[in-house]
Amino acid sequence: MKRTFQPKKRQNSKEHGFFKRMKTRAGRNIIKARRAKGRKKLTA
């Protein structure tokens, strides 16, 4: 049986990446919140 998680780096960054987050106001707020918290990684 095939495992359920088949990772794709490009698809992941397209859906959850930095540029996708920066496109929307809500996404920019997420980035801002993660910066304020001091996250090492901001996006996937």
PDB file of all heavy atoms in Angstrom:
ATOM      1  N   MET A   1       0.827  -1.200   0.000  1.00  0.00           N
ATOM      2  CA  MET A   1       0.000   0.000   0.000  1.00  0.00           C
ATOM      3  C   MET A   1       0.867   1.259   0.000  1.00  0.00           C
ATOM      4  O   MET A   1       1.872   1.321   0.690  1.00  0.00           O
ATOM      5  CB  MET A   1      -0.900  -0.005   1.240  1.00  0.00           C
ATOM      6  CG  MET A   1      -1.971   1.058   1.197  1.00  0.00           C
ATOM      7  SD  MET A   1      -2.756   1.317   2.780  1.00  0.00           S
ATOM      8  CE  MET A   1      -3.616  -0.201   2.978  1.00  0.00           C
ATOM      9  N   LYS A   2       0.429   2.224  -0.780  1.00  0.00           N
ATOM     10  CA  LYS A   2       1.160   3.482  -0.865  1.00  0.00           C
ATOM     11  C   LYS A   2       0.860   4.348   0.354  1.00  0.00           C
ATOM     12  O   LYS A   2      -0.272   4.378   0.843  1.00  0.00           O
ATOM     13  CB  LYS A   2       0.741   4.219  -2.145  1.00  0.00           C
ATOM     14  CG  LYS A   2       1.708   5.313  -2.568  1.00  0.00           C
ATOM     15  CD  LYS A   2       1.444   5.724  -3.997  1.00  0.00           C
ATOM     16  CE  LYS A   2       0.684   7.030  -4.050  1.00  0.00           C
ATOM     17  NZ  LYS A   2       0.616   7.590  -5.384  1.00  0.00           N
ATOM     18  N   ARG A   3       1.899   5.019   0.839  1.00  0.00           N
ATOM     19  CA  ARG A   3       1.712   5.941   1.970  1.00  0.00           C
ATOM     20  C   ARG A   3       0.894   7.150   1.535  1.00  0.00           C
ATOM     21  O   ARG A   3       0.894   7.524   0.362  1.00  0.00           O
ATOM     22  CB  ARG A   3       3.079   6.406   2.503  1.00  0.00           C
ATOM     23  CG  ARG A   3       3.937   5.322   3.115  1.00  0.00           C
ATOM     24  CD  ARG A   3       3.377   4.832   4.438  1.00  0.00           C
ATOM     25  NE  ARG A   3       2.805   3.512   4.313  1.00  0.00           N
ATOM     26  CZ  ARG A   3       1.853   3.009   5.069  1.00  0.00           C
ATOM     27  NH1 ARG A   3       1.326   3.724   6.038  1.00  0.00           N
ATOM     28  NH2 ARG A   3       1.392   1.803   4.888  1.00  0.00           N
ATOM     29  N   THR A   4       0.224   7.774   2.504  1.00  0.00           N
ATOM     30  CA  THR A   4      -0.665   8.889   2.170  1.00  0.00           C
ATOM     31  C   THR A   4       0.088  10.180   1.871  1.00  0.00           C
ATOM     32  O   THR A   4      -0.370  10.986   1.055  1.00  0.00           O
ATOM     33  CB  THR A   4      -1.659   9.143   3.313  1.00  0.00           C
ATOM     34  OG1 THR A   4      -0.927   9.291   4.530  1.00  0.00           O
ATOM     35  CG2 THR A   4      -2.648   8.006   3.432  1.00  0.00           C
ATOM     36  N   PHE A   5       1.225  10.391   2.518  1.00  0.00           N
ATOM     37  CA  PHE A   5       1.969  11.638   2.311  1.00  0.00           C
ATOM     38  C   PHE A   5       3.025  11.485   1.225  1.00  0.00           C
ATOM     39  O   PHE A   5       3.991  10.761   1.392  1.00  0.00           O
ATOM     40  CB  PHE A   5       2.610  12.095   3.625  1.00  0.00           C
ATOM     41  CG  PHE A   5       3.307  13.426   3.521  1.00  0.00           C
ATOM     42  CD1 PHE A   5       2.623  14.576   3.155  1.00  0.00           C
ATOM     43  CD2 PHE A   5       4.664  13.535   3.802  1.00  0.00           C
ATOM     44  CE1 PHE A   5       3.258  15.806   3.066  1.00  0.00           C
ATOM     45  CE2 PHE A   5       5.307  14.759   3.723  1.00  0.00           C
ATOM     46  CZ  PHE A   5       4.606  15.892   3.347  1.00  0.00           C
ATOM     47  N   GLN A   6       2.767  12.145   0.092  1.00  0.00           N
ATOM     48  CA  GLN A   6       3.702  12.131  -1.029  1.00  0.00           C
ATOM     49  C   GLN A   6       4.226  13.559  -1.198  1.00  0.00           C
ATOM     50  O   GLN A   6       3.596  14.384  -1.860  1.00  0.00           O
ATOM     51  CB  GLN A   6       2.980  11.678  -2.319  1.00  0.00           C
ATOM     52  CG  GLN A   6       2.369  10.294  -2.233  1.00  0.00           C
ATOM     53  CD  GLN A   6       3.399   9.194  -2.125  1.00  0.00           C
ATOM     54  OE1 GLN A   6       4.403   9.216  -2.824  1.00  0.00           O
ATOM     55  NE2 GLN A   6       3.163   8.244  -1.227  1.00  0.00           N
ATOM     56  N   PRO A   7       5.355  13.886  -0.552  1.00  0.00           N
ATOM     57  CA  PRO A   7       5.793  15.291  -0.517  1.00  0.00           C
ATOM     58  C   PRO A   7       6.174  15.866  -1.883  1.00  0.00           C
ATOM     59  O   PRO A   7       6.797  15.200  -2.705  1.00  0.00           O
ATOM     60  CB  PRO A   7       7.007  15.264   0.421  1.00  0.00           C
ATOM     61  CG  PRO A   7       7.450  13.861   0.466  1.00  0.00           C
ATOM     62  CD  PRO A   7       6.267  12.999   0.185  1.00  0.00           C
ATOM     63  N   LYS A   8       5.745  17.090  -2.097  1.00  0.00           N
ATOM     64  CA  LYS A   8       6.116  17.847  -3.296  1.00  0.00           C
ATOM     65  C   LYS A   8       6.544  19.236  -2.831  1.00  0.00           C
ATOM     66  O   LYS A   8       5.722  19.996  -2.318  1.00  0.00           O
ATOM     67  CB  LYS A   8       4.914  17.965  -4.243  1.00  0.00           C
ATOM     68  CG  LYS A   8       4.526  16.657  -4.937  1.00  0.00           C
ATOM     69  CD  LYS A   8       3.370  16.901  -5.893  1.00  0.00           C
ATOM     70  CE  LYS A   8       2.984  15.653  -6.656  1.00  0.00           C
ATOM     71  NZ  LYS A   8       2.278  14.686  -5.785  1.00  0.00           N
ATOM     72  N   LYS A   9       7.799  19.553  -3.004  1.00  0.00           N
ATOM     73  CA  LYS A   9       8.333  20.831  -2.521  1.00  0.00           C
ATOM     74  C   LYS A   9       7.698  22.031  -3.221  1.00  0.00           C
ATOM     75  O   LYS A   9       7.361  23.030  -2.587  1.00  0.00           O
ATOM     76  CB  LYS A   9       9.849  20.883  -2.729  1.00  0.00           C
ATOM     77  CG  LYS A   9      10.619  20.095  -1.687  1.00  0.00           C
ATOM     78  CD  LYS A   9      12.120  20.208  -1.885  1.00  0.00           C
ATOM     79  CE  LYS A   9      12.872  19.350  -0.893  1.00  0.00           C
ATOM     80  NZ  LYS A   9      14.305  19.336  -1.160  1.00  0.00           N
ATOM     81  N   ARG A  10       7.545  21.918  -4.544  1.00  0.00           N
ATOM     82  CA  ARG A  10       6.990  23.039  -5.291  1.00  0.00           C
ATOM     83  C   ARG A  10       5.540  23.326  -4.912  1.00  0.00           C
ATOM     84  O   ARG A  10       5.146  24.473  -4.689  1.00  0.00           O
ATOM     85  CB  ARG A  10       7.097  22.763  -6.788  1.00  0.00           C
ATOM     86  CG  ARG A  10       6.634  23.946  -7.613  1.00  0.00           C
ATOM     87  CD  ARG A  10       7.001  23.801  -9.050  1.00  0.00           C
ATOM     88  NE  ARG A  10       6.583  24.989  -9.770  1.00  0.00           N
ATOM     89  CZ  ARG A  10       7.100  25.371 -10.912  1.00  0.00           C
ATOM     90  NH1 ARG A  10       8.069  24.662 -11.460  1.00  0.00           N
ATOM     91  NH2 ARG A  10       6.667  26.447 -11.519  1.00  0.00           N
ATOM     92  N   GLN A  11       4.743  22.285  -4.867  1.00  0.00           N
ATOM     93  CA  GLN A  11       3.336  22.435  -4.501  1.00  0.00           C
ATOM     94  C   GLN A  11       3.191  23.004  -3.099  1.00  0.00           C
ATOM     95  O   GLN A  11       2.350  23.872  -2.851  1.00  0.00           O
ATOM     96  CB  GLN A  11       2.627  21.084  -4.605  1.00  0.00           C
ATOM     97  CG  GLN A  11       1.112  21.186  -4.461  1.00  0.00           C
ATOM     98  CD  GLN A  11       0.416  19.851  -4.596  1.00  0.00           C
ATOM     99  OE1 GLN A  11       1.041  18.834  -4.845  1.00  0.00           O
ATOM    100  NE2 GLN A  11      -0.889  19.858  -4.427  1.00  0.00           N
ATOM    101  N   ASN A  12       4.042  22.535  -2.171  1.00  0.00           N
ATOM    102  CA  ASN A  12       4.003  23.008  -0.796  1.00  0.00           C
ATOM    103  C   ASN A  12       4.288  24.503  -0.713  1.00  0.00           C
ATOM    104  O   ASN A  12       3.576  25.241  -0.025  1.00  0.00           O
ATOM    105  CB  ASN A  12       5.004  22.221   0.053  1.00  0.00           C
ATOM    106  CG  ASN A  12       4.780  22.418   1.533  1.00  0.00           C
ATOM    107  OD1 ASN A  12       3.649  22.459   2.004  1.00  0.00           O
ATOM    108  ND2 ASN A  12       5.847  22.567   2.276  1.00  0.00           N
ATOM    109  N   SER A  13       5.311  24.959  -1.448  1.00  0.00           N
ATOM    110  CA  SER A  13       5.658  26.376  -1.393  1.00  0.00           C
ATOM    111  C   SER A  13       4.623  27.233  -2.122  1.00  0.00           C
ATOM    112  O   SER A  13       4.398  28.384  -1.761  1.00  0.00           O
ATOM    113  CB  SER A  13       7.057  26.616  -1.961  1.00  0.00           C
ATOM    114  OG  SER A  13       7.121  26.241  -3.319  1.00  0.00           O
ATOM    115  N   LYS A  14       3.995  26.674  -3.131  1.00  0.00           N
ATOM    116  CA  LYS A  14       2.949  27.405  -3.856  1.00  0.00           C
ATOM    117  C   LYS A  14       1.708  27.598  -2.980  1.00  0.00           C
ATOM    118  O   LYS A  14       1.025  28.620  -3.077  1.00  0.00           O
ATOM    119  CB  LYS A  14       2.531  26.633  -5.126  1.00  0.00           C
ATOM    120  CG  LYS A  14       3.523  26.733  -6.273  1.00  0.00           C
ATOM    121  CD  LYS A  14       3.360  28.015  -7.053  1.00  0.00           C
ATOM    122  CE  LYS A  14       4.317  28.085  -8.242  1.00  0.00           C
ATOM    123  NZ  LYS A  14       4.355  29.449  -8.797  1.00  0.00           N
ATOM    124  N   GLU A  15       1.430  26.619  -2.146  1.00  0.00           N
ATOM    125  CA  GLU A  15       0.227  26.681  -1.306  1.00  0.00           C
ATOM    126  C   GLU A  15       0.464  27.348   0.046  1.00  0.00           C
ATOM    127  O   GLU A  15      -0.417  28.013   0.563  1.00  0.00           O
ATOM    128  CB  GLU A  15      -0.334  25.273  -1.075  1.00  0.00           C
ATOM    129  CG  GLU A  15      -0.999  24.693  -2.305  1.00  0.00           C
ATOM    130  CD  GLU A  15      -1.420  23.250  -2.148  1.00  0.00           C
ATOM    131  OE1 GLU A  15      -1.550  22.798  -0.994  1.00  0.00           O
ATOM    132  OE2 GLU A  15      -1.596  22.583  -3.182  1.00  0.00           O
ATOM    133  N   HIS A  16       1.646  27.134   0.622  1.00  0.00           N
ATOM    134  CA  HIS A  16       1.907  27.642   1.975  1.00  0.00           C
ATOM    135  C   HIS A  16       3.141  28.526   2.041  1.00  0.00           C
ATOM    136  O   HIS A  16       3.607  28.850   3.127  1.00  0.00           O
ATOM    137  CB  HIS A  16       2.100  26.482   2.959  1.00  0.00           C
ATOM    138  CG  HIS A  16       1.028  25.446   2.888  1.00  0.00           C
ATOM    139  ND1 HIS A  16      -0.228  25.652   3.373  1.00  0.00           N
ATOM    140  CD2 HIS A  16       1.039  24.192   2.366  1.00  0.00           C
ATOM    141  CE1 HIS A  16      -0.967  24.550   3.160  1.00  0.00           C
ATOM    142  NE2 HIS A  16      -0.216  23.656   2.550  1.00  0.00           N
ATOM    143  N   GLY A  17       3.683  28.898   0.900  1.00  0.00           N
ATOM    144  CA  GLY A  17       4.953  29.617   0.855  1.00  0.00           C
ATOM    145  C   GLY A  17       4.857  31.089   1.187  1.00  0.00           C
ATOM    146  O   GLY A  17       3.772  31.644   1.382  1.00  0.00           O
ATOM    147  N   PHE A  18       6.019  31.709   1.218  1.00  0.00           N
ATOM    148  CA  PHE A  18       6.139  33.119   1.579  1.00  0.00           C
ATOM    149  C   PHE A  18       5.367  34.035   0.626  1.00  0.00           C
ATOM    150  O   PHE A  18       4.638  34.925   1.057  1.00  0.00           O
ATOM    151  CB  PHE A  18       7.619  33.506   1.605  1.00  0.00           C
ATOM    152  CG  PHE A  18       7.876  34.895   2.112  1.00  0.00           C
ATOM    153  CD1 PHE A  18       7.871  35.174   3.460  1.00  0.00           C
ATOM    154  CD2 PHE A  18       8.127  35.947   1.229  1.00  0.00           C
ATOM    155  CE1 PHE A  18       8.117  36.461   3.940  1.00  0.00           C
ATOM    156  CE2 PHE A  18       8.367  37.230   1.695  1.00  0.00           C
ATOM    157  CZ  PHE A  18       8.351  37.485   3.048  1.00  0.00           C
ATOM    158  N   PHE A  19       5.514  33.797  -0.678  1.00  0.00           N
ATOM    159  CA  PHE A  19       4.875  34.684  -1.664  1.00  0.00           C
ATOM    160  C   PHE A  19       3.354  34.583  -1.624  1.00  0.00           C
ATOM    161  O   PHE A  19       2.655  35.586  -1.774  1.00  0.00           O
ATOM    162  CB  PHE A  19       5.415  34.395  -3.066  1.00  0.00           C
ATOM    163  CG  PHE A  19       6.826  34.880  -3.245  1.00  0.00           C
ATOM    164  CD1 PHE A  19       7.882  33.983  -3.239  1.00  0.00           C
ATOM    165  CD2 PHE A  19       7.098  36.228  -3.371  1.00  0.00           C
ATOM    166  CE1 PHE A  19       9.190  34.436  -3.374  1.00  0.00           C
ATOM    167  CE2 PHE A  19       8.403  36.684  -3.504  1.00  0.00           C
ATOM    168  CZ  PHE A  19       9.456  35.795  -3.511  1.00  0.00           C
ATOM    169  N   LYS A  20       2.876  33.385  -1.382  1.00  0.00           N
ATOM    170  CA  LYS A  20       1.425  33.191  -1.248  1.00  0.00           C
ATOM    171  C   LYS A  20       0.908  33.933  -0.021  1.00  0.00           C
ATOM    172  O   LYS A  20      -0.162  34.536  -0.051  1.00  0.00           O
ATOM    173  CB  LYS A  20       1.140  31.685  -1.154  1.00  0.00           C
ATOM    174  CG  LYS A  20      -0.324  31.301  -1.092  1.00  0.00           C
ATOM    175  CD  LYS A  20      -0.970  31.290  -2.468  1.00  0.00           C
ATOM    176  CE  LYS A  20      -2.355  30.710  -2.461  1.00  0.00           C
ATOM    177  NZ  LYS A  20      -2.425  29.366  -3.003  1.00  0.00           N
ATOM    178  N   ARG A  21       1.677  33.896   1.069  1.00  0.00           N
ATOM    179  CA  ARG A  21       1.278  34.594   2.297  1.00  0.00           C
ATOM    180  C   ARG A  21       1.294  36.112   2.091  1.00  0.00           C
ATOM    181  O   ARG A  21       0.426  36.829   2.589  1.00  0.00           O
ATOM    182  CB  ARG A  21       2.233  34.245   3.438  1.00  0.00           C
ATOM    183  CG  ARG A  21       2.169  32.792   3.909  1.00  0.00           C
ATOM    184  CD  ARG A  21       1.200  32.633   5.048  1.00  0.00           C
ATOM    185  NE  ARG A  21       1.396  31.363   5.732  1.00  0.00           N
ATOM    186  CZ  ARG A  21       0.520  30.360   5.710  1.00  0.00           C
ATOM    187  NH1 ARG A  21      -0.598  30.475   5.007  1.00  0.00           N
ATOM    188  NH2 ARG A  21       0.749  29.265   6.367  1.00  0.00           N
ATOM    189  N   MET A  22       2.280  36.595   1.367  1.00  0.00           N
ATOM    190  CA  MET A  22       2.414  38.037   1.192  1.00  0.00           C
ATOM    191  C   MET A  22       1.349  38.630   0.267  1.00  0.00           C
ATOM    192  O   MET A  22       1.127  39.836   0.264  1.00  0.00           O
ATOM    193  CB  MET A  22       3.804  38.391   0.657  1.00  0.00           C
ATOM    194  CG  MET A  22       4.920  38.135   1.647  1.00  0.00           C
ATOM    195  SD  MET A  22       4.663  38.860   3.272  1.00  0.00           S
ATOM    196  CE  MET A  22       5.377  40.480   3.012  1.00  0.00           C
ATOM    197  N   LYS A  23       0.653  37.793  -0.477  1.00  0.00           N
ATOM    198  CA  LYS A  23      -0.362  38.279  -1.414  1.00  0.00           C
ATOM    199  C   LYS A  23      -1.593  38.834  -0.716  1.00  0.00           C
ATOM    200  O   LYS A  23      -2.206  39.782  -1.205  1.00  0.00           O
ATOM    201  CB  LYS A  23      -0.783  37.163  -2.378  1.00  0.00           C
ATOM    202  CG  LYS A  23       0.102  37.089  -3.605  1.00  0.00           C
ATOM    203  CD  LYS A  23      -0.368  36.020  -4.570  1.00  0.00           C
ATOM    204  CE  LYS A  23       0.563  35.955  -5.773  1.00  0.00           C
ATOM    205  NZ  LYS A  23       0.200  34.852  -6.689  1.00  0.00           N
ATOM    206  N   THR A  24      -1.959  38.233   0.418  1.00  0.00           N
ATOM    207  CA  THR A  24      -3.169  38.657   1.103  1.00  0.00           C
ATOM    208  C   THR A  24      -2.841  39.399   2.398  1.00  0.00           C
ATOM    209  O   THR A  24      -1.758  39.217   2.958  1.00  0.00           O
ATOM    210  CB  THR A  24      -4.065  37.444   1.442  1.00  0.00           C
ATOM    211  OG1 THR A  24      -3.351  36.580   2.330  1.00  0.00           O
ATOM    212  CG2 THR A  24      -4.453  36.673   0.194  1.00  0.00           C
ATOM    213  N   ARG A  25      -3.788  40.201   2.832  1.00  0.00           N
ATOM    214  CA  ARG A  25      -3.624  40.966   4.065  1.00  0.00           C
ATOM    215  C   ARG A  25      -3.528  40.032   5.264  1.00  0.00           C
ATOM    216  O   ARG A  25      -2.702  40.227   6.153  1.00  0.00           O
ATOM    217  CB  ARG A  25      -4.816  41.905   4.211  1.00  0.00           C
ATOM    218  CG  ARG A  25      -4.622  42.928   5.303  1.00  0.00           C
ATOM    219  CD  ARG A  25      -5.769  43.912   5.309  1.00  0.00           C
ATOM    220  NE  ARG A  25      -5.695  44.720   6.514  1.00  0.00           N
ATOM    221  CZ  ARG A  25      -6.726  45.400   7.008  1.00  0.00           C
ATOM    222  NH1 ARG A  25      -7.889  45.364   6.413  1.00  0.00           N
ATOM    223  NH2 ARG A  25      -6.573  46.116   8.101  1.00  0.00           N
ATOM    224  N   ALA A  26      -4.390  39.019   5.265  1.00  0.00           N
ATOM    225  CA  ALA A  26      -4.388  38.036   6.352  1.00  0.00           C
ATOM    226  C   ALA A  26      -3.056  37.293   6.407  1.00  0.00           C
ATOM    227  O   ALA A  26      -2.520  37.036   7.480  1.00  0.00           O
ATOM    228  CB  ALA A  26      -5.532  37.053   6.169  1.00  0.00           C
ATOM    229  N   GLY A  27      -2.541  36.957   5.226  1.00  0.00           N
ATOM    230  CA  GLY A  27      -1.260  36.257   5.137  1.00  0.00           C
ATOM    231  C   GLY A  27      -0.118  37.096   5.676  1.00  0.00           C
ATOM    232  O   GLY A  27       0.777  36.584   6.350  1.00  0.00           O
ATOM    233  N   ARG A  28      -0.155  38.378   5.371  1.00  0.00           N
ATOM    234  CA  ARG A  28       0.883  39.291   5.883  1.00  0.00           C
ATOM    235  C   ARG A  28       0.809  39.383   7.398  1.00  0.00           C
ATOM    236  O   ARG A  28       1.825  39.489   8.075  1.00  0.00           O
ATOM    237  CB  ARG A  28       0.735  40.677   5.246  1.00  0.00           C
ATOM    238  CG  ARG A  28       1.217  40.714   3.793  1.00  0.00           C
ATOM    239  CD  ARG A  28       1.373  42.126   3.285  1.00  0.00           C
ATOM    240  NE  ARG A  28       0.111  42.835   3.156  1.00  0.00           N
ATOM    241  CZ  ARG A  28      -0.707  42.763   2.095  1.00  0.00           C
ATOM    242  NH1 ARG A  28      -0.410  41.974   1.085  1.00  0.00           N
ATOM    243  NH2 ARG A  28      -1.813  43.463   2.048  1.00  0.00           N
ATOM    244  N   ASN A  29      -0.408  39.317   7.927  1.00  0.00           N
ATOM    245  CA  ASN A  29      -0.574  39.320   9.389  1.00  0.00           C
ATOM    246  C   ASN A  29       0.002  38.066  10.019  1.00  0.00           C
ATOM    247  O   ASN A  29       0.555  38.122  11.123  1.00  0.00           O
ATOM    248  CB  ASN A  29      -2.057  39.461   9.759  1.00  0.00           C
ATOM    249  CG  ASN A  29      -2.562  40.876   9.571  1.00  0.00           C
ATOM    250  OD1 ASN A  29      -1.773  41.812   9.511  1.00  0.00           O
ATOM    251  ND2 ASN A  29      -3.854  41.047   9.462  1.00  0.00           N
ATOM    252  N   ILE A  30      -0.114  36.936   9.330  1.00  0.00           N
ATOM    253  CA  ILE A  30       0.461  35.677   9.810  1.00  0.00           C
ATOM    254  C   ILE A  30       1.974  35.806   9.896  1.00  0.00           C
ATOM    255  O   ILE A  30       2.584  35.460  10.907  1.00  0.00           O
ATOM    256  CB  ILE A  30       0.075  34.490   8.890  1.00  0.00           C
ATOM    257  CG1 ILE A  30      -1.416  34.199   9.005  1.00  0.00           C
ATOM    258  CG2 ILE A  30       0.886  33.252   9.242  1.00  0.00           C
ATOM    259  CD1 ILE A  30      -1.947  33.258   7.934  1.00  0.00           C
ATOM    260  N   ILE A  31       2.579  36.341   8.813  1.00  0.00           N
ATOM    261  CA  ILE A  31       4.035  36.542   8.779  1.00  0.00           C
ATOM    262  C   ILE A  31       4.469  37.464   9.918  1.00  0.00           C
ATOM    263  O   ILE A  31       5.448  37.194  10.621  1.00  0.00           O
ATOM    264  CB  ILE A  31       4.480  37.140   7.424  1.00  0.00           C
ATOM    265  CG1 ILE A  31       4.144  36.203   6.258  1.00  0.00           C
ATOM    266  CG2 ILE A  31       5.957  37.477   7.417  1.00  0.00           C
ATOM    267  CD1 ILE A  31       5.083  35.071   6.004  1.00  0.00           C
ATOM    268  N   LYS A  32       3.698  38.533  10.101  1.00  0.00           N
ATOM    269  CA  LYS A  32       4.004  39.521  11.153  1.00  0.00           C
ATOM    270  C   LYS A  32       3.958  38.882  12.532  1.00  0.00           C
ATOM    271  O   LYS A  32       4.829  39.109  13.372  1.00  0.00           O
ATOM    272  CB  LYS A  32       3.008  40.673  11.069  1.00  0.00           C
ATOM    273  CG  LYS A  32       3.418  41.906  11.858  1.00  0.00           C
ATOM    274  CD  LYS A  32       2.270  42.884  12.053  1.00  0.00           C
ATOM    275  CE  LYS A  32       1.947  43.657  10.808  1.00  0.00           C
ATOM    276  NZ  LYS A  32       0.837  44.637  11.034  1.00  0.00           N
ATOM    277  N   ALA A  33       2.916  38.053  12.758  1.00  0.00           N
ATOM    278  CA  ALA A  33       2.743  37.379  14.043  1.00  0.00           C
ATOM    279  C   ALA A  33       3.890  36.406  14.309  1.00  0.00           C
ATOM    280  O   ALA A  33       4.380  36.293  15.434  1.00  0.00           O
ATOM    281  CB  ALA A  33       1.410  36.642  14.076  1.00  0.00           C
ATOM    282  N   ARG A  34       4.309  35.687  13.254  1.00  0.00           N
ATOM    283  CA  ARG A  34       5.389  34.718  13.409  1.00  0.00           C
ATOM    284  C   ARG A  34       6.732  35.417  13.647  1.00  0.00           C
ATOM    285  O   ARG A  34       7.570  34.916  14.392  1.00  0.00           O
ATOM    286  CB  ARG A  34       5.439  33.792  12.199  1.00  0.00           C
ATOM    287  CG  ARG A  34       4.298  32.775  12.195  1.00  0.00           C
ATOM    288  CD  ARG A  34       4.226  31.991  10.903  1.00  0.00           C
ATOM    289  NE  ARG A  34       5.245  30.948  10.827  1.00  0.00           N
ATOM    290  CZ  ARG A  34       5.074  29.705  11.255  1.00  0.00           C
ATOM    291  NH1 ARG A  34       3.928  29.326  11.805  1.00  0.00           N
ATOM    292  NH2 ARG A  34       6.024  28.810  11.133  1.00  0.00           N
ATOM    293  N   ARG A  35       6.919  36.591  13.038  1.00  0.00           N
ATOM    294  CA  ARG A  35       8.130  37.378  13.285  1.00  0.00           C
ATOM    295  C   ARG A  35       8.147  37.883  14.724  1.00  0.00           C
ATOM    296  O   ARG A  35       9.174  37.846  15.402  1.00  0.00           O
ATOM    297  CB  ARG A  35       8.180  38.579  12.328  1.00  0.00           C
ATOM    298  CG  ARG A  35       8.663  38.208  10.940  1.00  0.00           C
ATOM    299  CD  ARG A  35       9.391  39.362  10.285  1.00  0.00           C
ATOM    300  NE  ARG A  35       9.945  38.966   8.995  1.00  0.00           N
ATOM    301  CZ  ARG A  35       9.412  39.273   7.811  1.00  0.00           C
ATOM    302  NH1 ARG A  35       8.297  39.990   7.752  1.00  0.00           N
ATOM    303  NH2 ARG A  35       9.988  38.893   6.701  1.00  0.00           N
ATOM    304  N   ALA A  36       6.988  38.360  15.188  1.00  0.00           N
ATOM    305  CA  ALA A  36       6.865  38.890  16.545  1.00  0.00           C
ATOM    306  C   ALA A  36       7.136  37.807  17.582  1.00  0.00           C
ATOM    307  O   ALA A  36       7.701  38.072  18.638  1.00  0.00           O
ATOM    308  CB  ALA A  36       5.476  39.485  16.751  1.00  0.00           C
ATOM    309  N   LYS A  37       6.726  36.586  17.275  1.00  0.00           N
ATOM    310  CA  LYS A  37       6.936  35.468  18.171  1.00  0.00           C
ATOM    311  C   LYS A  37       8.386  35.009  18.152  1.00  0.00           C
ATOM    312  O   LYS A  37       8.845  34.349  19.084  1.00  0.00           O
ATOM    313  CB  LYS A  37       6.006  34.309  17.770  1.00  0.00           C
ATOM    314  CG  LYS A  37       5.866  33.237  18.833  1.00  0.00           C
ATOM    315  CD  LYS A  37       4.848  32.190  18.410  1.00  0.00           C
ATOM    316  CE  LYS A  37       4.681  31.165  19.509  1.00  0.00           C
ATOM    317  NZ  LYS A  37       3.700  30.132  19.163  1.00  0.00           N
ATOM    318  N   GLY A  38       9.098  35.367  17.086  1.00  0.00           N
ATOM    319  CA  GLY A  38      10.507  34.997  16.977  1.00  0.00           C
ATOM    320  C   GLY A  38      10.718  33.629  16.350  1.00  0.00           C
ATOM    321  O   GLY A  38      11.655  32.918  16.698  1.00  0.00           O
ATOM    322  N   ARG A  39       9.836  33.283  15.428  1.00  0.00           N
ATOM    323  CA  ARG A  39       9.953  31.991  14.732  1.00  0.00           C
ATOM    324  C   ARG A  39      11.214  31.932  13.884  1.00  0.00           C
ATOM    325  O   ARG A  39      11.568  32.914  13.243  1.00  0.00           O
ATOM    326  CB  ARG A  39       8.766  31.800  13.796  1.00  0.00           C
ATOM    327  CG  ARG A  39       7.454  31.549  14.500  1.00  0.00           C
ATOM    328  CD  ARG A  39       7.144  30.088  14.566  1.00  0.00           C
ATOM    329  NE  ARG A  39       5.815  29.904  15.137  1.00  0.00           N
ATOM    330  CZ  ARG A  39       5.334  28.738  15.474  1.00  0.00           C
ATOM    331  NH1 ARG A  39       6.040  27.658  15.320  1.00  0.00           N
ATOM    332  NH2 ARG A  39       4.133  28.650  16.004  1.00  0.00           N
ATOM    333  N   LYS A  40      11.853  30.741  13.900  1.00  0.00           N
ATOM    334  CA  LYS A  40      13.025  30.548  13.060  1.00  0.00           C
ATOM    335  C   LYS A  40      12.608  30.422  11.604  1.00  0.00           C
ATOM    336  O   LYS A  40      13.198  31.021  10.708  1.00  0.00           O
ATOM    337  CB  LYS A  40      13.782  29.276  13.507  1.00  0.00           C
ATOM    338  CG  LYS A  40      15.250  29.281  13.158  1.00  0.00           C
ATOM    339  CD  LYS A  40      15.972  28.108  13.847  1.00  0.00           C
ATOM    340  CE  LYS A  40      17.473  28.247  13.731  1.00  0.00           C
ATOM    341  NZ  LYS A  40      18.163  27.128  14.434  1.00  0.00           N
ATOM    342  N   LYS A  41      11.530  29.655  11.364  1.00  0.00           N
ATOM    343  CA  LYS A  41      10.960  29.480  10.023  1.00  0.00           C
ATOM    344  C   LYS A  41       9.640  30.200   9.956  1.00  0.00           C
ATOM    345  O   LYS A  41       8.746  29.957  10.762  1.00  0.00           O
ATOM    346  CB  LYS A  41      10.729  27.983   9.739  1.00  0.00           C
ATOM    347  CG  LYS A  41      11.864  27.289   9.018  1.00  0.00           C
ATOM    348  CD  LYS A  41      11.565  25.811   8.825  1.00  0.00           C
ATOM    349  CE  LYS A  41      10.654  25.588   7.625  1.00  0.00           C
ATOM    350  NZ  LYS A  41      10.547  24.157   7.276  1.00  0.00           N
ATOM    351  N   LEU A  42       9.506  31.116   9.002  1.00  0.00           N
ATOM    352  CA  LEU A  42       8.264  31.871   8.860  1.00  0.00           C
ATOM    353  C   LEU A  42       7.208  31.093   8.093  1.00  0.00           C
ATOM    354  O   LEU A  42       6.037  31.106   8.429  1.00  0.00           O
ATOM    355  CB  LEU A  42       8.536  33.209   8.148  1.00  0.00           C
ATOM    356  CG  LEU A  42       9.442  34.193   8.882  1.00  0.00           C
ATOM    357  CD1 LEU A  42       9.689  35.399   8.029  1.00  0.00           C
ATOM    358  CD2 LEU A  42       8.844  34.598  10.205  1.00  0.00           C
ATOM    359  N   THR A  43       7.649  30.423   7.013  1.00  0.00           N
ATOM    360  CA  THR A  43       6.711  29.639   6.205  1.00  0.00           C
ATOM    361  C   THR A  43       7.322  28.272   5.915  1.00  0.00           C
ATOM    362  O   THR A  43       8.492  28.032   6.185  1.00  0.00           O
ATOM    363  CB  THR A  43       6.397  30.342   4.879  1.00  0.00           C
ATOM    364  OG1 THR A  43       7.610  30.685   4.227  1.00  0.00           O
ATOM    365  CG2 THR A  43       5.559  31.599   5.083  1.00  0.00           C
ATOM    366  N   ALA A  44       6.474  27.415   5.326  1.00  0.00           N
ATOM    367  CA  ALA A  44       6.885  26.047   5.006  1.00  0.00           C
ATOM    368  C   ALA A  44       8.108  25.994   4.106  1.00  0.00           C
ATOM    369  O   ALA A  44       8.256  26.804   3.212  1.00  0.00           O
ATOM    370  CB  ALA A  44       5.733  25.306   4.359  1.00  0.00           C
TER     371      ALA A  44
END
